[in-house]
Amino acid sequence: MKNSELIKLLKTKGYKRVTLETDNGEPNTFYSYRRGLHINATGNLSFHIVPPSQSLGLGRFAVCAVRDGAGFQTGTDCPELFFRRLLSFLQGETSEEEMIRDTAR
């Protein structure tokens, strides 16, 4: 899935675009930075897509979560795994709690 396609989907789900400078982690927002796409799904859950040159060996696709004040990240280079989770969340099939629990293992 291309970023442009994902942005269209995000907008249909009520997400609004912000800039890197104005991003404060507000839920249902997203921004582009250096060809990457960063999605603030909730106050405790975000999704990130970065170009290969910026993955730092952690994976191009990441789900980040906060639970009990601690931060967790699950990264992958496999788009199928990432997009399955992201789309499941956006469609309401997977809850915030489930996503955080899976990420914070």
N, CA, C and O atoms as a GROMACS GRO file, in nm:
protein
  420
    1MET      N    1   0.085  -0.118   0.000
    1MET     CA    2   0.000   0.000   0.000
    1MET      C    3   0.090   0.124   0.000
    1MET      O    4   0.183   0.134   0.080
    2LYS      N    5   0.061   0.215  -0.088
    2LYS     CA    6   0.138   0.340  -0.096
    2LYS      C    7   0.090   0.437   0.012
    2LYS      O    8  -0.025   0.432   0.055
    3ASN      N    9   0.181   0.526   0.054
    3ASN     CA   10   0.144   0.626   0.154
    3ASN      C   11   0.024   0.708   0.110
    3ASN      O   12  -0.062   0.740   0.192
    4SER      N   13   0.017   0.742  -0.018
    4SER     CA   14  -0.095   0.824  -0.066
    4SER      C   15  -0.227   0.750  -0.050
    4SER      O   16  -0.329   0.812  -0.016
    5GLU      N   17  -0.228   0.619  -0.072
    5GLU     CA   18  -0.349   0.540  -0.052
    5GLU      C   19  -0.387   0.533   0.096
    5GLU      O   20  -0.504   0.542   0.132
    6LEU      N   21  -0.286   0.517   0.179
    6LEU     CA   22  -0.311   0.509   0.323
    6LEU      C   23  -0.362   0.644   0.376
    6LEU      O   24  -0.449   0.646   0.463
    7ILE      N   25  -0.309   0.753   0.326
    7ILE     CA   26  -0.355   0.886   0.368
    7ILE      C   27  -0.502   0.904   0.333
    7ILE      O   28  -0.579   0.958   0.414
    8LYS      N   29  -0.543   0.861   0.215
    8LYS     CA   30  -0.685   0.869   0.177
    8LYS      C   31  -0.771   0.789   0.274
    8LYS      O   32  -0.877   0.835   0.316
    9LEU      N   33  -0.725   0.668   0.310
    9LEU     CA   34  -0.799   0.586   0.404
    9LEU      C   35  -0.807   0.653   0.541
    9LEU      O   36  -0.913   0.656   0.603
   10LEU      N   37  -0.695   0.707   0.587
   10LEU     CA   38  -0.694   0.775   0.717
   10LEU      C   39  -0.795   0.889   0.720
   10LEU      O   40  -0.867   0.907   0.818
   11LYS      N   41  -0.800   0.966   0.613
   11LYS     CA   42  -0.894   1.078   0.607
   11LYS      C   43  -1.039   1.029   0.613
   11LYS      O   44  -1.123   1.094   0.674
   12THR      N   45  -1.068   0.914   0.548
   12THR     CA   46  -1.205   0.862   0.554
   12THR      C   47  -1.240   0.813   0.695
   12THR      O   48  -1.357   0.802   0.729
   13LYS      N   49  -1.138   0.784   0.776
   13LYS     CA   50  -1.158   0.738   0.913
   13LYS      C   51  -1.154   0.854   1.013
   13LYS      O   52  -1.156   0.832   1.134
   14GLY      N   53  -1.149   0.978   0.962
   14GLY     CA   54  -1.154   1.094   1.050
   14GLY      C   55  -1.020   1.146   1.098
   14GLY      O   56  -1.016   1.233   1.185
   15TYR      N   57  -0.911   1.094   1.045
   15TYR     CA   58  -0.779   1.142   1.083
   15TYR      C   59  -0.750   1.274   1.011
   15TYR      O   60  -0.796   1.295   0.899
   16LYS      N   61  -0.675   1.362   1.077
   16LYS     CA   62  -0.639   1.487   1.012
   16LYS      C   63  -0.488   1.502   1.006
   16LYS      O   64  -0.414   1.453   1.092
   17ARG      N   65  -0.443   1.570   0.902
   17ARG     CA   66  -0.301   1.592   0.880
   17ARG      C   67  -0.252   1.705   0.968
   17ARG      O   68  -0.318   1.808   0.981
   18VAL      N   69  -0.136   1.686   1.030
   18VAL     CA   70  -0.066   1.791   1.103
   18VAL      C   71   0.075   1.795   1.047
   18VAL      O   72   0.112   1.712   0.965
   19THR      N   73   0.154   1.890   1.091
   19THR     CA   74   0.294   1.897   1.049
   19THR      C   75   0.381   1.845   1.162
   19THR      O   76   0.337   1.834   1.276
   20LEU      N   77   0.504   1.814   1.129
   20LEU     CA   78   0.598   1.770   1.232
   20LEU      C   79   0.608   1.875   1.342
   20LEU      O   80   0.614   1.841   1.461
   21GLU      N   81   0.610   2.001   1.304
   21GLU     CA   82   0.624   2.110   1.400
   21GLU      C   83   0.502   2.124   1.491
   21GLU      O   84   0.516   2.167   1.606
   22THR      N   85   0.385   2.089   1.442
   22THR     CA   86   0.264   2.105   1.524
   22THR      C   87   0.218   1.973   1.586
   22THR      O   88   0.119   1.971   1.659
   23ASP      N   89   0.290   1.863   1.558
   23ASP     CA   90   0.250   1.734   1.613
   23ASP      C   91   0.271   1.732   1.765
   23ASP      O   92   0.381   1.756   1.814
   24ASN      N   93   0.164   1.703   1.837
   24ASN     CA   94   0.175   1.689   1.982
   24ASN      C   95   0.120   1.554   2.027
   24ASN      O   96   0.087   1.535   2.145
   25GLY      N   97   0.110   1.460   1.934
   25GLY     CA   98   0.062   1.326   1.967
   25GLY      C   99  -0.088   1.316   1.980
   25GLY      O  100  -0.139   1.216   2.032
   26GLU      N  101  -0.158   1.417   1.935
   26GLU     CA  102  -0.304   1.416   1.944
   26GLU      C  103  -0.360   1.296   1.867
   26GLU      O  104  -0.317   1.270   1.754
   27PRO      N  105  -0.455   1.223   1.926
   27PRO     CA  106  -0.514   1.107   1.857
   27PRO      C  107  -0.578   1.146   1.724
   27PRO      O  108  -0.621   1.259   1.703
   28ASN      N  109  -0.582   1.048   1.635
   28ASN     CA  110  -0.643   1.063   1.502
   28ASN      C  111  -0.576   1.170   1.418
   28ASN      O  112  -0.643   1.245   1.346
   29THR      N  113  -0.444   1.178   1.426
   29THR     CA  114  -0.367   1.269   1.342
   29THR      C  115  -0.254   1.193   1.275
   29THR      O  116  -0.218   1.082   1.317
   30PHE      N  117  -0.199   1.252   1.172
   30PHE     CA  118  -0.084   1.193   1.103
   30PHE      C  119  -0.001   1.303   1.041
   30PHE      O  120  -0.049   1.414   1.019
   31TYR      N  121   0.125   1.270   1.012
   31TYR     CA  122   0.212   1.365   0.942
   31TYR      C  123   0.315   1.288   0.861
   31TYR      O  124   0.346   1.173   0.890
   32SER      N  125   0.365   1.354   0.760
   32SER     CA  126   0.471   1.299   0.676
   32SER      C  127   0.602   1.367   0.713
   32SER      O  128   0.605   1.488   0.739
   33TYR      N  129   0.709   1.290   0.715
   33TYR     CA  130   0.840   1.346   0.744
   33TYR      C  131   0.945   1.261   0.675
   33TYR      O  132   0.953   1.140   0.698
   34ARG      N  133   1.025   1.324   0.591
   34ARG     CA  134   1.132   1.256   0.517
   34ARG      C  135   1.082   1.129   0.450
   34ARG      O  136   1.141   1.022   0.466
   35ARG      N  137   0.974   1.141   0.375
   35ARG     CA  138   0.912   1.032   0.299
   35ARG      C  139   0.852   0.924   0.387
   35ARG      O  140   0.812   0.819   0.337
   36GLY      N  141   0.845   0.946   0.518
   36GLY     CA  142   0.782   0.852   0.609
   36GLY      C  143   0.642   0.900   0.645
   36GLY      O  144   0.606   1.014   0.619
   37LEU      N  145   0.565   0.811   0.703
   37LEU     CA  146   0.430   0.844   0.747
   37LEU      C  147   0.416   0.803   0.893
   37LEU      O  148   0.444   0.689   0.928
   38HIS      N  149   0.372   0.896   0.976
   38HIS     CA  150   0.362   0.874   1.120
   38HIS      C  151   0.217   0.899   1.161
   38HIS      O  152   0.162   1.006   1.136
   39ILE      N  153   0.157   0.799   1.224
   39ILE     CA  154   0.014   0.802   1.256
   39ILE      C  155  -0.005   0.794   1.407
   39ILE      O  156   0.035   0.696   1.470
   40ASN      N  157  -0.065   0.898   1.464
   40ASN     CA  158  -0.101   0.898   1.606
   40ASN      C  159  -0.244   0.845   1.617
   40ASN      O  160  -0.340   0.920   1.599
   41ALA      N  161  -0.257   0.716   1.645
   41ALA     CA  162  -0.390   0.655   1.649
   41ALA      C  163  -0.466   0.694   1.776
   41ALA      O  164  -0.582   0.733   1.770
   42THR      N  165  -0.398   0.683   1.889
   42THR     CA  166  -0.456   0.721   2.018
   42THR      C  167  -0.347   0.789   2.099
   42THR      O  168  -0.236   0.807   2.048
   43GLY      N  169  -0.375   0.827   2.219
   43GLY     CA  170  -0.272   0.885   2.304
   43GLY      C  171  -0.164   0.785   2.343
   43GLY      O  172  -0.056   0.825   2.387
   44ASN      N  173  -0.193   0.657   2.328
   44ASN     CA  174  -0.099   0.552   2.368
   44ASN      C  175  -0.057   0.458   2.256
   44ASN      O  176   0.010   0.358   2.283
   45LEU      N  177  -0.095   0.488   2.133
   45LEU     CA  178  -0.069   0.395   2.023
   45LEU      C  179  -0.039   0.472   1.895
   45LEU      O  180  -0.114   0.563   1.857
   46SER      N  181   0.071   0.436   1.830
   46SER     CA  182   0.105   0.501   1.703
   46SER      C  183   0.164   0.399   1.606
   46SER      O  184   0.214   0.294   1.646
   47PHE      N  185   0.156   0.433   1.478
   47PHE     CA  186   0.207   0.349   1.370
   47PHE      C  187   0.303   0.433   1.287
   47PHE      O  188   0.280   0.552   1.265
   48HIS      N  189   0.412   0.370   1.239
   48HIS     CA  190   0.513   0.445   1.165
   48HIS      C  191   0.563   0.365   1.046
   48HIS      O  192   0.587   0.244   1.054
   49ILE      N  193   0.577   0.435   0.934
   49ILE     CA  194   0.635   0.378   0.812
   49ILE      C  195   0.750   0.468   0.774
   49ILE      O  196   0.731   0.588   0.753
   50VAL      N  197   0.871   0.413   0.765
   50VAL     CA  198   0.987   0.494   0.730
   50VAL      C  199   1.058   0.434   0.610
   50VAL      O  200   1.048   0.314   0.584
   51PRO      N  201   1.131   0.517   0.535
   51PRO     CA  202   1.208   0.465   0.422
   51PRO      C  203   1.319   0.373   0.471
   51PRO      O  204   1.363   0.384   0.586
   52PRO      N  205   1.365   0.282   0.387
   52PRO     CA  206   1.470   0.187   0.428
   52PRO      C  207   1.594   0.255   0.488
   52PRO      O  208   1.654   0.203   0.581
   53SER      N  209   1.632   0.370   0.435
   53SER     CA  210   1.752   0.438   0.484
   53SER      C  211   1.737   0.490   0.627
   53SER      O  212   1.837   0.523   0.690
   54GLN      N  213   1.615   0.497   0.678
   54GLN     CA  214   1.591   0.549   0.812
   54GLN      C  215   1.547   0.443   0.912
   54GLN      O  216   1.512   0.477   1.026
   55SER      N  217   1.548   0.317   0.874
   55SER     CA  218   1.496   0.213   0.963
   55SER      C  219   1.591   0.180   1.078
   55SER      O  220   1.547   0.125   1.179
   56LEU      N  221   1.718   0.212   1.066
   56LEU     CA  222   1.818   0.190   1.172
   56LEU      C  223   1.820   0.045   1.221
   56LEU      O  224   1.856   0.019   1.336
   57GLY      N  225   1.782  -0.047   1.135
   57GLY     CA  226   1.782  -0.188   1.171
   57GLY      C  227   1.667  -0.232   1.259
   57GLY      O  228   1.661  -0.348   1.300
   58LEU      N  229   1.574  -0.141   1.290
   58LEU     CA  230   1.460  -0.172   1.376
   58LEU      C  231   1.336  -0.211   1.297
   58LEU      O  232   1.235  -0.251   1.355
   59GLY      N  233   1.343  -0.200   1.167
   59GLY     CA  234   1.228  -0.230   1.082
   59GLY      C  235   1.169  -0.105   1.022
   59GLY      O  236   1.163   0.000   1.087
   60ARG      N  237   1.126  -0.116   0.900
   60ARG     CA  238   1.066  -0.002   0.830
   60ARG      C  239   0.927   0.029   0.879
   60ARG      O  240   0.879   0.141   0.863
   61PHE      N  241   0.861  -0.069   0.939
   61PHE     CA  242   0.722  -0.055   0.982
   61PHE      C  243   0.719  -0.080   1.133
   61PHE      O  244   0.769  -0.182   1.180
   62ALA      N  245   0.661   0.014   1.208
   62ALA     CA  246   0.662  -0.001   1.355
   62ALA      C  247   0.528   0.033   1.416
   62ALA      O  248   0.454   0.120   1.368
   63VAL      N  249   0.498  -0.037   1.523
   63VAL     CA  250   0.384  -0.007   1.608
   63VAL      C  251   0.444   0.031   1.743
   63VAL      O  252   0.522  -0.045   1.800
   64CYS      N  253   0.407   0.148   1.794
   64CYS     CA  254   0.458   0.195   1.922
   64CYS      C  255   0.342   0.209   2.020
   64CYS      O  256   0.234   0.254   1.984
   65ALA      N  257   0.368   0.170   2.145
   65ALA     CA  258   0.263   0.173   2.246
   65ALA      C  259   0.320   0.219   2.380
   65ALA      O  260   0.438   0.201   2.409
   66VAL      N  261   0.233   0.279   2.460
   66VAL     CA  262   0.267   0.316   2.597
   66VAL      C  263   0.172   0.242   2.689
   66VAL      O  264   0.050   0.245   2.671
   67ARG      N  265   0.230   0.175   2.788
   67ARG     CA  266   0.149   0.104   2.888
   67ARG      C  267   0.213   0.125   3.024
   67ARG      O  268   0.331   0.098   3.043
   68ASP      N  269   0.135   0.174   3.117
   68ASP     CA  270   0.183   0.201   3.253
   68ASP      C  271   0.306   0.291   3.253
   68ASP      O  272   0.398   0.271   3.333
   69GLY      N  273   0.308   0.389   3.164
   69GLY     CA  274   0.416   0.486   3.159
   69GLY      C  275   0.542   0.439   3.088
   69GLY      O  276   0.637   0.517   3.074
   70ALA      N  277   0.546   0.315   3.042
   70ALA     CA  278   0.662   0.262   2.970
   70ALA      C  279   0.632   0.254   2.821
   70ALA      O  280   0.518   0.225   2.782
   71GLY      N  281   0.732   0.280   2.739
   71GLY     CA  282   0.716   0.274   2.594
   71GLY      C  283   0.764   0.142   2.536
   71GLY      O  284   0.862   0.085   2.584
   72PHE      N  285   0.694   0.093   2.434
   72PHE     CA  286   0.726  -0.033   2.368
   72PHE      C  287   0.715  -0.013   2.218
   72PHE      O  288   0.638   0.070   2.171
   73GLN      N  289   0.793  -0.091   2.142
   73GLN     CA  290   0.788  -0.084   1.997
   73GLN      C  291   0.805  -0.222   1.938
   73GLN      O  292   0.889  -0.301   1.984
   74THR      N  293   0.725  -0.251   1.837
   74THR     CA  294   0.742  -0.372   1.758
   74THR      C  295   0.769  -0.327   1.616
   74THR      O  296   0.686  -0.260   1.555
   75GLY      N  297   0.884  -0.364   1.563
   75GLY     CA  298   0.920  -0.325   1.427
   75GLY      C  299   0.933  -0.446   1.337
   75GLY      O  300   0.963  -0.556   1.382
   76THR      N  301   0.911  -0.424   1.209
   76THR     CA  302   0.924  -0.532   1.110
   76THR      C  303   0.961  -0.471   0.975
   76THR      O  304   0.935  -0.354   0.949
   77ASP      N  305   1.020  -0.552   0.892
   77ASP     CA  306   1.042  -0.514   0.752
   77ASP      C  307   0.940  -0.581   0.661
   77ASP      O  308   0.947  -0.567   0.539
   78CYS      N  309   0.846  -0.653   0.720
   78CYS     CA  310   0.745  -0.726   0.643
   78CYS      C  311   0.616  -0.642   0.636
   78CYS      O  312   0.543  -0.634   0.735
   79PRO      N  313   0.589  -0.581   0.521
   79PRO     CA  314   0.471  -0.496   0.511
   79PRO      C  315   0.340  -0.570   0.537
   79PRO      O  316   0.246  -0.512   0.591
   80GLU      N  317   0.333  -0.698   0.500
   80GLU     CA  318   0.209  -0.774   0.520
   80GLU      C  319   0.172  -0.782   0.668
   80GLU      O  320   0.055  -0.767   0.704
   81LEU      N  321   0.270  -0.805   0.754
   81LEU     CA  322   0.243  -0.812   0.898
   81LEU      C  323   0.196  -0.677   0.951
   81LEU      O  324   0.099  -0.669   1.026
   82PHE      N  325   0.266  -0.572   0.913
   82PHE     CA  326   0.232  -0.439   0.962
   82PHE      C  327   0.094  -0.395   0.915
   82PHE      O  328   0.011  -0.354   0.996
   83PHE      N  329   0.069  -0.403   0.785
   83PHE     CA  330  -0.057  -0.354   0.731
   83PHE      C  331  -0.177  -0.435   0.779
   83PHE      O  332  -0.286  -0.381   0.794
   84ARG      N  333  -0.158  -0.564   0.803
   84ARG     CA  334  -0.267  -0.645   0.858
   84ARG      C  335  -0.308  -0.590   0.994
   84ARG      O  336  -0.428  -0.579   1.023
   85ARG      N  337  -0.212  -0.555   1.078
   85ARG     CA  338  -0.241  -0.502   1.211
   85ARG      C  339  -0.301  -0.362   1.202
   85ARG      O  340  -0.401  -0.332   1.269
   86LEU      N  341  -0.240  -0.276   1.120
   86LEU     CA  342  -0.290  -0.138   1.106
   86LEU      C  343  -0.432  -0.136   1.053
   86LEU      O  344  -0.518  -0.069   1.110
   87LEU      N  345  -0.458  -0.208   0.947
   87LEU     CA  346  -0.592  -0.207   0.888
   87LEU      C  347  -0.695  -0.269   0.981
   87LEU      O  348  -0.809  -0.224   0.986
   88SER      N  349  -0.655  -0.370   1.056
   88SER     CA  350  -0.745  -0.430   1.154
   88SER      C  351  -0.784  -0.327   1.261
   88SER      O  352  -0.899  -0.321   1.303
   89PHE      N  353  -0.688  -0.246   1.303
   89PHE     CA  354  -0.718  -0.141   1.401
   89PHE      C  355  -0.809  -0.034   1.340
   89PHE      O  356  -0.908   0.005   1.400
   90LEU      N  357  -0.774   0.012   1.220
   90LEU     CA  358  -0.853   0.117   1.155
   90LEU      C  359  -0.997   0.073   1.128
   90LEU      O  360  -1.088   0.155   1.131
   91GLN      N  361  -1.017  -0.056   1.100
   91GLN     CA  362  -1.151  -0.108   1.071
   91GLN      C  363  -1.228  -0.140   1.199
   91GLN      O  364  -1.345  -0.179   1.193
   92GLY      N  365  -1.164  -0.122   1.316
   92GLY     CA  366  -1.231  -0.150   1.442
   92GLY      C  367  -1.235  -0.296   1.479
   92GLY      O  368  -1.307  -0.335   1.572
   93GLU      N  369  -1.159  -0.379   1.410
   93GLU     CA  370  -1.158  -0.523   1.439
   93GLU      C  371  -1.067  -0.556   1.556
   93GLU      O  372  -1.087  -0.657   1.625
   94THR      N  373  -0.966  -0.472   1.580
   94THR     CA  374  -0.874  -0.489   1.692
   94THR      C  375  -0.877  -0.362   1.775
   94THR      O  376  -0.865  -0.251   1.723
   95SER      N  377  -0.894  -0.378   1.905
   95SER     CA  378  -0.904  -0.261   1.993
   95SER      C  379  -0.768  -0.205   2.030
   95SER      O  380  -0.664  -0.269   2.011
   96GLU      N  381  -0.770  -0.083   2.083
   96GLU     CA  382  -0.647  -0.020   2.132
   96GLU      C  383  -0.582  -0.110   2.237
   96GLU      O  384  -0.461  -0.131   2.235
   97GLU      N  385  -0.661  -0.162   2.329
   97GLU     CA  386  -0.608  -0.246   2.436
   97GLU      C  387  -0.537  -0.370   2.380
   97GLU      O  388  -0.429  -0.408   2.427
   98GLU      N  389  -0.598  -0.433   2.280
   98GLU     CA  390  -0.536  -0.551   2.218
   98GLU      C  391  -0.405  -0.514   2.150
   98GLU      O  392  -0.306  -0.586   2.163
   99MET      N  393  -0.404  -0.403   2.077
   99MET     CA  394  -0.282  -0.360   2.008
   99MET      C  395  -0.170  -0.331   2.109
   99MET      O  396  -0.055  -0.370   2.088
  100ILE      N  397  -0.204  -0.262   2.216
  100ILE     CA  398  -0.104  -0.229   2.317
  100ILE      C  399  -0.054  -0.357   2.384
  100ILE      O  400   0.067  -0.374   2.403
  101ARG      N  401  -0.143  -0.447   2.420
  101ARG     CA  402  -0.103  -0.573   2.484
  101ARG      C  403  -0.008  -0.651   2.392
  101ARG      O  404   0.094  -0.703   2.439
  102ASP      N  405  -0.040  -0.660   2.263
  102ASP     CA  406   0.046  -0.733   2.169
  102ASP      C  407   0.181  -0.666   2.150
  102ASP      O  408   0.282  -0.734   2.133
  103THR      N  409   0.184  -0.535   2.154
  103THR     CA  410   0.308  -0.460   2.132
  103THR      C  411   0.395  -0.460   2.257
  103THR      O  412   0.518  -0.460   2.247
  104ALA      N  413   0.334  -0.460   2.373
  104ALA     CA  414   0.407  -0.448   2.499
  104ALA      C  415   0.443  -0.583   2.561
  104ALA      O  416   0.462  -0.591   2.682
  105ARG      N  417   0.452  -0.685   2.484
  105ARG     CA  418   0.489  -0.818   2.536
  105ARG      C  419   0.632  -0.822   2.577
  105ARG      O  420   0.680  -0.926   2.624
   0.00000   0.00000   0.00000
